[in-house]
Amino acid sequence: MGSDAAQALVVFSPSGKRGRFPLGTPVLQAARELGVDIDSICGGRARCGRCQVEAVEGSFAKENIVSSGLHLSPMGETEQYCEQRGRLQPGRRLSCQAQILGDVRIDVPASSQVHHQVVRKDYEAHDIELDPVVHLYFVEVEEPDMQKQAGDLQRLERALEREWGLSGLSCDLRVLQELQPALRRGGWSVTAAIRHGTQIIAVWPGFRDHAYGAAVDVGSTTIAVHLCDLTRGEVVGSSGAMNPQIRFGEDLMSRVSYAMLNPDGAAQMTRAVRQAISDLIGRTATQAQIDPADVLEVTLVGNPVMHHLLLGIDPAPLGTAPFALATDHALEVWAVEYDLDVHPNARAYVLPCIAGHVGADTAAVLLAETPWDRDEISLIIDVGTNAEIVLGNRERLLAASSPTGPAFEGAQISAGQRATPGHIERVRIDPPTLEPRFRVIGGELWSDEPGFADELGEQEVTGICGSGIIEAVASLYLAGIILPDGSFDPATAARSPRVEVRGRTFAYLLHDGEPRIYVEQGDVRAIQLAKAALYAGARLLMDHMGVERVDRIRLAGAFGSHIDVTYAMVLGMLPDCALDQVSSANNAAGTGARIALLNRAARADIERRARLIEKIETAVDPNFQRHFVEAMGIPHSTAPYPELEKVVTLPARRPDAAAGRKRRRGSGFSRDPGRDPGGDPGRDPDRDPSPHRE
């Protein structure tokens, strides 16, 4: 790539891939060399207009760069021509034409990606007692009478008290402006929407039996909206989209840093997320053939950084100790204050946060999971770029967060991609032959099954997503290709050409098509760091709870719902637990948001219980670092996994491994048994180590 003196750092979002390139390199060329997904059917000839990108303005501490559109070459005639004819959106460049002149962060919008992300945040069925804050009431109102002087509002209030027992009602000017035409169009019959039994928020002529609400889960990577019928409790539509804040930073701390380093940074991210939520509500409503103006209530959940940015609050205090929240209380404001395109009198309810890095999304998860109703010790983990962890039962609940980073979502992985069709999501490696087989998103067949290529069609296998890299690393361990300390076993290079020498280390060739997909040593280390942080957070809560084991584990979040729990346990992401007691809570945060939308009592319940949860701060607890270091081993440097070993035969341990590792460079573990090459490398190769066949 040339000398360092003539190079610039280029960082692509949302993939997180980065590299140094000689000045003058076209952005599209840099993207191709890094494996970044940019559409260009014309082959970079500036004819198709599909390779549009945008240079993000601002300072980025994580990469230590100042990014600017001025760090790309000026627009040439071709781009100007496209812009004049509306083929090039404002602020965007054609990546085949724009050349790199300095350090720059490049955002690749979804419309320019060949493989659009699969947003996995569908709703799941859940029994919810229907009692929303908004109810509809149909009444017949007395017509005006010169002998009985009373305004339209007063006669409506009398009708509501007479027919429904509602008194002491109030309304605002917007309702008053709607009331007179509604009464006359309805022939003096109207339907009124009343919130909390005290406030008239809308009126319509005649009889109306439908009103809607939106439950919104604002994740750092994706946003999900569930549109619900407030009169029946049914979900009438669900949609998801990437969180546009990704272009400002892949993980939470990167976004906090962006807000701290750029004067308008927090406001930019606030505008971006509010617009995305409003657009997503509108899109979901349109798909369900509903007018967005019929959305009368919105509930919102998110982690503390998302919570603050949504509210327009500076997240900077969350970036440094003591990680102070602006407020941990639930909030209720006009939805229009969030710039949401819904009914002008709709309210937005934001669930309470629990601690500095345990947010309203975790409160929503708890509302869905109700661990306070159980005697068993439950470990509930919302897996994401920042894992939020809760442990306890009806007697006591503790909560903490752990900075896992974006590796679990495919970022910082050499061939990593977010979850899009064609990317590898399932991996198995045969221990005797060291040959892989895999399955991709959108497909049902494994790569070694007849018809796999036909099922792919013109789609290429171009990367590996988070669940795929977890299974790949775990499978490498089960096959004996990597040792418990995460390093490659050099002896396997002689057994299989798939284990290739890379300088002082090795890489495993997972897919030998075009492009070739490897699992490199750096990928293994990135997953070790992420899984160790997750395990350490859970283990720290167990210390404070005074327990050595948990009875059940629930994995929340869209990503958690797609992890194979057996491979997660082999990797050591989780403390040992009976595998039949480890399960997915699916999109529990979205479910909790729906519960708060459809049941008013649930709001008071979670507000009360959130105050009772004990907060444990991993950043200042000295035992966290100890647990973290020990958890770098696979599955763990010291902790046994008896429940896992009932289901999976783990590689045999070699007594002299510790001494051998002292002679190898790069080992940072003082106690971590190695692998016996002559031992049982795993289960029978014809069997899947998972308890279920895929």
N, C-alpha and C positions, 0 to 999 in steps of 0.2 A: 504493500500500500504506500510505498514511498517513505521518505524520511520524516521524523517527527516534526522537524522545523517547518515543513510545508503541509502539515495536516491540520484538520479541524475535527472536533468531536461532533458526531451527529447522533441524536437520540430520537427514536421513533416511538410515538404513542398511538394506540394503546398497548402495543406489543411489549414496550420496554426495551427493545433491542437497541444496541448502540455500538458504535465503532468509530475509529479514526480513518479519515480518507484524505487524499491529496486535494488541495484547493483546486477548484475547477471540475470536480467530479459531479456529474449529474445526480440529483437526488434519487432518481429511479434506479440508477446503477448501484448506488450505495444500498438502497433497499433490497435489491436482488441479491447482493453479496451477503447481506445479513439475514436473508430469508424473510423479509418483511412482506406482508401480503398487500400488494398494490395491483389493481387491475390495469392492464394495458394491452388491449387486443390488437393494436396496430403495431406492437413491437417497439414502442418508443419513438414513433415517427410524427407525433403531435397531430394525429388525424382523428383519433377516437374521442379525445377529451375526457377519458375515464380516469386518468392517473392524477387527479387533482389532490393537492395536499395544502396544508397551511402552516406557515412558520409561526410558532407561539412566541409572543413577546414576554420578556421578563427574565428575572434571575432565578436560577435553580441551584439550591445549595447542594442537593444530593449529587449532581453531576459537576458542580462547581463551574457553571457556565452562565453567561448572559446571552440569552437567545434573542434574535431580532430578525425581522424580515429583511433587514439590510445586509444580513449575512448570507443572503442568496443573491445571485446575479440579477441585474435589472431585467424587467420584462422585455423580451424581444418582439419582433413584428408578429410572429406566430401567436404568441400569447395575447398580445394586444388585439389581434384580429378576433380571437376566440372571445375575449372579454367584450368587445364591441357588439358582438352578435349574441351575447347572453349565454354562450356555451361554457364560460368560465365564471364561477360564482365569485362575488366580491371578496377580496382578501385571500383568494386561493391562487395557487400556482400549478402549472403542469410540471409534474416531477421529472418528466423526460427532458424538459427545457431548462428548469431552474438548476443552476450550478452552485455548489457549496463554496462560499467565500470565507466562512468563519463558523465558530461553534453555534449550533442551532438545534432546537427541538422541533421536530416535524410531527404534526398531527395528521393522521390518515383517517379521514371521515369514513363512516360505514359505507357510504355510497361509492367509495373508491376501493373498497376491499372486495377481492374475489370471493372470499368466504366470509359471510356475515356471521357475527357471533350468535350462538344459540343461547337465548336468555332463558335459563331454566328456573323459572319461578312460578310455576303453575300453582293454583290453589288446591288444597286437599279438603275433602269432606270433614266436617267437624260439627258436632252437636252444639248448637248455640241457642240459648233461650232468647227468643226474639222480643226485645223491648228497647227499641232505639230511642234516641233523644228526640227524634222528629216523628210526629204522628200526623195523619191526615184526618180531618173531620168535615163531613158533609152536613150543611145546615141550610134550612130555608129561612130567609130573613124577611121580616115584615117590610112591606113597601113604605115609602115615605108617605106621611099623612100630615096635612097642614094643621090638623087638630092635635097631633102628638109630635111636637117639635123634638126631633132627635136626629143627630147626624148618622150617616151610613155606618161609621165605625161603631158608634154606641149601639145601634140596632144589631150589628153583627156580634158584638160582645154579649148582648142579651140573649141572642139565639144560641150562642155557644154555651152559655151558662145554663139556659133552659134545657137544651137537648143533650149536653154532654157533661154538665156539672163543672165547667171550667170558669174560673173567676179570677179577677185581678190580673187580667191579661194586658200586655203592652205591645206596641208595634212601633216601627220607625217610619220615617217619611217615605221610603221606597214602597212600603206596603200600602200606605195611605194613597199614594199616587196610582197604584194598581186597583184599589178597591172599587172605586165608583164605576169604571168601565166593566170590571168583572161582574159586579152585581147586575148591571143592566144587560150585559150580554147573556148572562145565565138566567135571566128571568127571575131574579131575586133568590136564586139558589147558587151557592158557591161551595167550594172545598177550600178549607184553610189548613195550612201546614203550621203546626204549633210545636215549638221547641221547648223541651223540659216542662211542658204543661203551663208555661208562663208567658211565652212570647210568640206572637203571630209573625211568621217570617215570610209567608207567601199566600196569595189567594188566587184561585182560578175559577172561571165561570163554570157552573154546572157540577156534575159528579166526576170525580177523578180518583182513581184507585192505585196510582203508581207514583212513587217518589224514589229517588236514588241517592246513594252515597258512594264514596270512593275510599277504599282502604289502600294506603300507599306505603310501600316499603322502600325507603331510600337507602340503597346499599352503596358502598364506595365504588363498586364496579358496575352494578346494574340497578335499575329502578323497576319496580313492579307495581302495577295498579290492578286492583280487583274492584269491579263495579258491581254494587249489590242493590237489589230491590229492597227498600226499607220496609215495605209492607208485607213481604213474604220471606225475606231473609235469603233469597236465592242469589247466587253469583250469576250475573247476566253477561259478564265479559271480563276477560283478563288479558293484559298485555305487559310486555317487558321491553326495556331498551337499555342500551349502554348509558352509564352516567357520563355526561359530556365533560365532567370535571377531570376525567382521566387525562385529558390533554395538558392539564396543569400539574399532574403528578400521579404516578401509578398507585402509590399507597397514601395512607392518611398523613404520615409525617411529612411526606413530600409536598402535600397540599398546604399543610400548616406552614411549612417553610416558604412556599410560594407566597402565601398571604403576608408573611413577615418581611419578605425581601422586596415585595412589589407594592407600591402605595395603593393601587387599585385592585390588588390581587384578590382579596376576600370578596369585594363587590363583584368582580368578574365571575367568580365561582358561584356566588349567590344567584346572579342573573341566569347563569347557565343551568343550574339545577332547577330553578323555579320554572324556567321556560320548558325544560324537558318534562317536568311533571305535568304542566298544563297541557302540553302537546300530547302526552301519553293518555291523560284523561280524555281529551278530545278524540283521540284515535280510537280508544276503547269504546267510547260512547257511540261513535259513528259506526263501528263494526257491529254494535248491538242495536243499531237503528234507534238511538236515543239522543235527544237534544242535551248537550252538556249543561244547558241552563236548568235542566231538571235535577241536577246534582245539588242536593241541599245540605249535605254534611260530608266532611272529609276527615279521615284520621291519618296521622302521619307517624311513622317510626323510622329511626335511623340511629347509627352510632353517634357518640358525642360530637365528633367533627362535622358529620353530615347534619346533625341537629343544629349546631351553631351556624353553619353556613346557610342552611335553609332559612333560619330566622334572621339572617343578616347580622349575626353577632361575630365579632372578631375571634377566630379560633386560636390565636397566638398563645393565650394562657394555657391551652391544652398541650402545648408543645414542650413545656418545661415544668419541672417540679414546682409546686405541689399539684399540677394538673387540675387547676381550679375550673369548675363549670360556672358559667354565668348564672345558671339556675338548674336545680335538679327537679323542680316541680313540673307537673303537667301544665300545659298552656292551652288557652282557648282564644283564638282571634278570628277576625273576619278573613275568609278565604281570599278575598280580593287583596288583602295586605300581602299575600304571597304571590300576587299577580296570576292567580289561577282563574281560568276561563270557565267558571261554573256560575250557579245562581248568585246574583249580587248579594243576597242575604245569607248565603251559606257560611257556616262556621267551619274552622279547621281546628281539630283537637290533636295536640301533640302529647304523646304519652310521656311519663316522667323518665328522666335518666336516673341511673343508680349510682354511678361514680364517674371519676374523671375520664375513664376510658371504657366504661360499661354503660351503654346508652339505652335509649328508648326502644331500640330493637331487641335488646335482651329483656327488657320489661315485657315486651310483646310476646317473646318466646315463652317466658314464665307464665303469662296469662293463658297461653295455649297448652302448656305442659303441666301446670299446677303441681309442682313437686311438693308443695305444702300439704297436699292431701295424701301423701304416701309415708309409710313407715320405712321403706327401703331407702338406702342412700343412692340418690340419683346424681350422675355427672352429666350436665347438659353443656354442650359446646357448640357455639355458632362459629363455624370454620370460615375464616375469611382472611383478608390481609392483616387484620388485627383480630385474633381469636378472643371471643368473650366467653367466659367460663363460669358456670354456677354449679355449686355442690351442696347437697343437703337433703333434708326431708322435712316432715311436719314440725320437727323440733327446732331446726336451725338451718339457715341458708347463708352461704358465703359466695362472694363473687369476686372475680379478678379478670384482667385482660392480659394477653400475652402477644408481643409483636412478632407474628409469624412471617410477615412480609408477603410479597406477591408470588413467591415461587409455586405455591399450591395452585395458582391460577395460570401457570405456564409462563409467567414472566421470569426473567433472569435465568431461563433455561435455554441452552444453545439452539434447540429446535422447538422451543416452547411456543405455543399459540394458545389464545383463548379458545373456548369451546365453540368450534365452528364445524360444519359438515366437512368430512374428509380428514379430520384430524384424529389421531390415534387416541382412544379412550380406554382400551383394555389391552393388557399385555400378559403373555405367558411365555416362559422360557423353559425348554425341555432340559433337565439336568444332564442326562447322558450325552446328548448331542450338542447342547448349548444353542440350539436353533430356536428362533422366536416364532410366535404367531401373535397376531393382534387383530383388534376390531376397531373400526372407525365410527365416528359419530354419523348417524344417519344410515348405517348399515346393520344388517343382522348376521352376516356371515363373517367367519374368521378368515384371516389371510391365507391359511393353508387349506381352505375348503373349496371344492369346485364351485365356480360361479362367482367368486369374490371379485375378479376383474370386471365381469359383466355387470355386477351390482354397482361397482364404482362408476362405470360408464366413462364419461369424459372427465370426471372429477379426479384430481390427483391427491395422493397422500403427501401432504406438505409439512406436517408438523405433529406435535404431540401436546395434548392439553393436560390440565392439572391431574385429573384422575389417572390419566395414562402414565405420567411420569412417576406417580406414587407406585403404581403397579409395576412399572419397569424397574425401579430401584429395588423394590421388594423381591421381584422375580430374579434379578441379578444376584441378590443375596441367597435366595433359596437354591439357585443353580450353582452357587459356589464361585461365581465370577468376581464378586466383591466380597471382601472380608468383613467381619463385624465392625471394624473401625472405618469402613466405607471405602477403603483403598482397593484397587483392582488386584487380584491375585495374578502375579506374572505368569504362573504356570499355565493359566487358561489360554494364554496367547498361543501356546504350542498345540493346544487341543482344538482350537477353532480359529479360522481366519476372520471370524467376526470380531474377535478381540484384537484390536489394532494398536500398535505402539504409537504413542503421541509424546515425543520427547522423553521426559522422565516418567511419564504415566501412560495410561491406556484409554481407549474409548471402545464402546460396544456398538457394532453396526446393527441397528434394529430393523431398518428398512433399506434394502439395497436397490430400490428403484431410483427414480429421478424426481425430486432431489433425494440424496442419501440422507438418512436420519440416524444420528448417533446419540447415544447417551454417554456424555463425557464425564471425566472426573469432577469437573466444576459443577455439573448438574447434580451429581450425587451429593456433593458438599452443600449445595444450596438447599436441597431437600432435607439433609441432615440438620442444618441450622433451623429450618422452619419447623420440622417435627420435634426437635429438641425443645424449642421455645414453647410449643403447644403442650408437650408432656410436662415440662417443668412447671407451667402454670397450673395444670391439674394437680400435679403432685404437691405443690405448695399448699393448695387448698386442702388436700387430704391431711397434710401435717397440721394445719390449724384446726381441722375438724377432729383430729385425733383418731383417724381411721387408716388402716393399711390396705383396704380393698373397697371397691364400690360394687353395688348390687346391679346397677344398670347404667348404660351410657346411651345418651340420645344425641345424635349429630344433627344440628339444625343448619339452615341455610341451603341455598341451591346447590352449592358445591358439596356440602356434607351429604346431600341426598344421592350423589352420584359416586361416592367413594365405596369401593368394595371393602367392607369392614375387616375381612380377614387379612387383606393385604395392608390395610392401615395398621392393624395390630402387629403383623410381621415386621413392618417398618419401625414400629415403636412409637407411633403417633399418640397412642392412648395407653393408659395403665391397663394391666391385665384384668380381664373380666370374661365371664362366660360369654362366648360369642353369640349365643341365642338371646342374650340380654343386651346386645349392642345393635341399635337400629337407627334408622333415619327419622328425624322429626320433620323432614321435608322443609317447606318454607314456613316454619313455625312463626317467624316474625310477621309474615303476611297474614297468617291465621290469627295471631294476636291482634293485629290491626283490625281485622274483620270483626273479632269479638268485641273490641272497643267501639266499633261502628254500630253494631247491632244490639248491644246490650249496655244500657246506661249504668247499671250496677257494677259492671266489670271495671269501669273507669275508677270508681271510688275504691274498689277492691285493690287494684294494682297500685293506686296512689298510696294506699295505707301500707301494703306489703313491701313496696319498694323502700320505704323508710326503715323497715326492720332488717333488711339484708345487710350483713356484715361485709365491708369492703376491705379487700386485701390488696395492697399495692406491690406488685411484683418488682417495680423499679428500685425499691429501697429495702426489700427483704433480702438479707445476705444468703439465705438458703436457696433463693431462686437460681443464682449463678451456679451453685453446687449441683442442683438438680439438672440444670441445663448442660453442664459439662458431662455429667454421667449419662444423660439421655442422648448424647451424640452417637453412642454405640448402637448397633442394629442387632436385635430390637433395643437393647439397653446394655450399658457397660456392666451393671451390677444387678439390676432387678430381675428376678425370675418371672417367667411367663407360663405357669403351670396350666392355666385354662387354655391358652393358645396351643400348647403342646398336646392337648387332648385331641386337637383337630388337625394340626399341621406338624409334620416332622421337621424340626428346624435343623440346620446344618450342625454336625457334631463339633464339639469344641476341642481344641488342641491344647494340652497342658503347657507346652513350651512356647505358646504363641507370644506371650508377653516378652520373653527374652528376644525372640526373633524380631519383634516389632521395634525394639530399641535400636536394632541395627539398620532399620529402614528409615529413610528420610520422610519427613512430613507427618509423622504420627504425633498426635497431641493427647494420647490417652495413656494413663498409667496403668489402667486395669481394663483389659478388653480382650477376652479369649479369641483366638483366631479360629481358623477352620481346618479340620482334618481332611486332607484331600482324599484319603481312603475311606472316609465315613459316608454315611447315607446323606446325599445332597438334598434330599427333600422327600416328598411323597412319591408314590409310583408315578412315572412320567405320563401314564395314560389317564391319571386322575388329576383333577383340578384341586389346588390347595384350598379353594373356597368351599364352604359347606354346601354350595348349590352349583349345579352345572349352568353354564351360560349358553 
